[in-house]
Amino acid sequence: MTPIRSADELSPGMSFDLGTFVLAREEVLDFARKFDPQPFHLDDEAAKASIFGRLVASGMHTLSAAVAHLLRSGLLAEVNLGAGGMQLNWPAPLDPDTPVRLTVTVEAVRASRSKPEMAVVTLRYAGVTEPAGATVLDLVAPHFMRR
């Protein structure tokens, strides 16, 4: 993927298909053991009694994987300076071993008031399973970027 060289190249409505990532079952279990030890992320039998009725990936794992996928794509490698908060939703649970297509859309771009060499770019991350089309991540986050 061709990296963005300046936040000034971005405008609202631009969208980038970053391809897919998968959270393998063993990764889901390992993440849950370390960071989100809830029964529906750890144990098939216990998960049957949960609101999901089955083992599902942690939402925090889904979020982390999406951010890593964006960073590894190289799209923002030359401009990203970090993020400053988020509005986060997990509309549907993610089953292990299910491909998730990640699309990032530019919602807003504004020059920084205090640092003219920077811009604040608001990105919407959409994680959608394939082939079912269930949205498992809907995230809006302001990123600080070089101009």
Rosetta blueprint (number, residue, H / E / L):
1 M L
2 T L
3 P L
4 I L
5 R L
6 S L
7 A H
8 D H
9 E H
10 L L
11 S L
12 P L
13 G L
14 M L
15 S E
16 F E
17 D E
18 L E
19 G E
20 T E
21 F E
22 V L
23 L L
24 A L
25 R H
26 E H
27 E H
28 V H
29 L H
30 D H
31 F H
32 A H
33 R H
34 K H
35 F H
36 D L
37 P L
38 Q L
39 P H
40 F H
41 H H
42 L H
43 D L
44 D H
45 E H
46 A H
47 A H
48 K H
49 A L
50 S L
51 I L
52 F L
53 G L
54 R L
55 L L
56 V L
57 A L
58 S L
59 G H
60 M H
61 H H
62 T H
63 L H
64 S H
65 A H
66 A H
67 V H
68 A H
69 H H
70 L H
71 L H
72 R H
73 S H
74 G L
75 L L
76 L L
77 A L
78 E L
79 V L
80 N E
81 L E
82 G E
83 A E
84 G L
85 G L
86 M L
87 Q E
88 L E
89 N E
90 W L
91 P L
92 A L
93 P L
94 L L
95 D L
96 P L
97 D L
98 T L
99 P L
100 V E
101 R E
102 L E
103 T E
104 V E
105 T E
106 V E
107 E E
108 A E
109 V E
110 R E
111 A E
112 S L
113 R L
114 S L
115 K L
116 P L
117 E L
118 M E
119 A E
120 V E
121 V E
122 T E
123 L E
124 R E
125 Y E
126 A E
127 G E
128 V E
129 T E
130 E L
131 P L
132 A L
133 G L
134 A L
135 T E
136 V E
137 L E
138 D E
139 L E
140 V E
141 A E
142 P E
143 H E
144 F E
145 M E
146 R E
147 R L
